[in-house]
Structures are given as C-alpha cells and as structure tokens.
C-alpha cells in the first residue's frame, strides 16, 4: 500500500505487465560456431522474435527465430550475443559479449571502471531489448586479458525455460516505416 501511495505521489507510470510462455528445450545446436536452443513453442503460443528467454536463475538468451510450433533461441554465450549490462555494485555500464565458451566477457567499460570478482552483472535496460535488472552472471575473473563473467544459468541443465514478453520493442523495430521501392 505504501508503494502504491508513493508511486501516485511521484506520478509513476509502470511498464507493461510481463507475460510468458513456458517451453521445453527440444534441441541444442551448441558447437564451435553456434550456441542456440530449439524450443517446443512457437507463434501459436504467442512467441515472437526478440523476446527474452529466462529461467529462475537468470537470462538464457533471446528469441532469434519463430516457427508455428518451435522457436530458435540464441544463447547469451553465442559469439553474436552482445547485451547492455550493469555491474550491480558500482552501476558501471558495459556490454556483455559471448564468445562460444562457457565464460562471458565484459567489454566497452568506461576508463577507470571498478570491477571485482564476485560482482553481480544484470541487464541495464538500454537499447530496449531487455528490461533492467535481469540477473545474468557474476564476475569470475579480472585480469589484463579481460573480465570474465560466469553466467548464472548452466546450459547443460536447461530443460524448461520461460519466453517472456516484457512489452519492449527496442532495437527490433525499425525507427521509420519502410516504404516499398515502387511507392506507397
């Protein structure tokens, strides 16, 4: 009740309610060149490209392709995955990059950024692809070679995941409508 009263005083506008679909992992296309999963839910269940895929432990990845009854998910460990994140303790912004291994890398940190082993890493919400605060991993190592982050979600233990629609469009929608070459 107190939160509701304070939000009213601040004219707080909440984001859209999240909805989700629980799906079973039916395929794992992991290998040297791709880190992806196939799920048994697709367009019929309301899954759309760009939605977040999570477990109770944290972020798994993002929907990369959707069929009628199945979905392909690019994992956060994939070399094509780049996620805007925050180091929770210091609120330092960075990009979390996969490299097809089990350890992620923090890149694009501002000069003089303070990061220590044990720091939690969460999504920042920038870019509109993911909401702020989704748990991603914990800093495992800090060295001259870079900053390694151990993801909270263990890929080998994935059986069921949630595909979550946070109502975000972010980087997935064009800024301007596309006009056909032969006119409107």
N, C-alpha and C positions, 0 to 999 in steps of 0.2 A: 504494500500500500504506500509506503514511504517513497519507493522508487517511482511509482506512478505519479504521486503528487509532485515530486521534484522534476520529473520529465515534463509535466504540464507547465510548471513554472518556467522551465527553460525553452518551452515550445519545441521540445524534442520530437523529431519525426523519425519513427522507427523504420528500418528497412523492411522489405517484403518478407513474409514468413517463408521459411525454407520448407521445401517438400522433398521427399526422397523415394527411391525405389531400391529395395534390397535385391541383389542379384548374386547368382553363384558363378564362381570362376570356372569356366569350362575349357579354357585353353591358355597356355603360357607360351608365348613365342619368344621367350628370352634367348639370347645368344650373344655373339660377339658384336652384332650390328644393330640389334633392336631389343628394347625392353618394353614388352607390351603384354596385355592380357586380353582374353576374349571372355565376355560375359553372356549369360543366357537371357538377357533382357534387351529390348531394342525400342524402336519407335512405338510399337503397340503399348509398351509400358510407360511411355512418356519420356524416354531418354532422348536427349538432344546433344549435339556436338558442343563441346566446351564445358559441360557440366563437371563438377568436382567429384572425384571418387575417393571415399574415405572408409576407414574402419573406426572402431572405438579408440584405437591408438593414435590415429592421425591421418594425414594426407597420403594417398596412394598414388594418385595421378589425375589425369583429365581425359574425358571422352574425346577421342580423335576421329572416330567414325561410327556411324549408326546404321544398322540394317533393320529390317522389320522385326526380327526376333533376336538379334545379337548386337553386341557393341564391342568395339576395339578401344582399349584404354592404353594411352601412353603413360608409362610409369615415370615417377619423379627421378628415377635413376637413369633414364634414357638420355643419350647424348644430345638429343634435341630438346630436352626439357630445361627451361630457364624460368625460375619463379621469383618474383619480387618478395623478399622476406625482411624480417626484423630480427636482430639479436635481442631477445626479450629484456635482458638485464640492462643494456645500455641504450636500447631503442635505435641502434645503428641500422641503417638500411643497407641492403646488399642484394645480390642476385644469387640464388642457389642453382647451381648447374650440375646436371648429371653427366657422367662420362662412361656409362655402361658398366660401372663397377658397383659394389655394394656401399661405397662411401661417396657422398656428395661433396661438392666444393663450393665454398663461398667466394664469389668474385665481385668485382666492382664495388669494393668497400671504399669509403672516403679515406683520405690520408689521415693517419693518426688514429684510426678506429681501434677501440679497445675490445678485443675478443679473447675469451679464455676457455680452456677445456671445461666442459660441464654447462656452458651457457645454452639455454633453450633457444631454438630457432622456430619462428612462427611466420605464417603468411602476413604480408603487410597490407594487402588490400589494394595496392597500387596497380593500375592497369585494368582493374575491374574484372579480372579473370577469376579470382578467389576472394572471399571476404577476409577481413583482417582477423588474425588470431587463431587460424587453424594450426595445430601443432604439426611440425614437420620432422624435427630431429634435435639432436644435441651435438654441440661441438665436441669432436673426439680428439682433434689434434690441431695445434697451431705451430707452424714451423716456417722456415724460409721457403719451403716447397709449396706452401699454401695452407689453407684452413680446411680441414676435413670435417664433415658432418655425418654422423651416424643417424640414418632415418629411424623414426620410432616404429614404423611398420616393417615387419620382416616378410619379404616377398615369399619365402618358402612356406609360410604359414597361412597364406591367403586362401580361404575357401569361399567366404561370403563377403561382399562389400556393399556399401551404400553409394548409389549415384544420387548426388544431391543437387537440387535446383535452388540456388540462392537468389534467383531472380536477377542475376547480373548478366549484362551483355558484353561489357568491356571491350577487349581487343578483338572479339569475334565478329562484331557487326561493323560494316563499313560506315565511315563518318558521313558520307554523302551517298545518295541513291545512285545506282549505276544506270546510265541511260544507254539503251541499245544503239549500236552503230548507225542504223538506218532511221534514227529519230524516235521521238516519244510516241 
